[in-house]
Amino acid sequence: MNAILGARIRNLRESKGLTQEQVAEKMHCTRQRYARIEKGLTDISYASINNIAQVLGIKVEEITSSVNNVSSDQLMFRANSNSIQEDKFEFITNMIDTFYAHRKLYNSVRQVDVSE
């Protein structure tokens, strides 16, 4: 789950043309700590995701969203019947990973609210 969020953060950072050093500096943390977030090696809190979103100038949902804008005209399967099962399996696996990531984020936010 952390790896999924980290990969999204990395892609968004690169699309903005920023380096890890620049983002880490704006977040007031070390580049190494930020790199571990992008690699999915550390648990990431909602507060950290919110901070990263502010630094990148995007909405939090762009990081946490599990829905990509897919055109209704775009095919959701391949013509080769052997690969259809693999595509369905990959899709389901990605959905499960995303649900776990969202659950973990919800629990981290909930824990902060309860402790305050």
Buried (B, 14 or more C-beta within 10 A) or exposed (E): BBEBBBEBBBEBBEEEEBEBEBBBBBBEBEBEBBBBBBEBEBEBBBEBBBBBBEBBEBEBEEBBEEEEEEEEEEEEEEEEEEEEEEEEEEEEEEEEBBEEBBEBBEEBBEEEEEEE
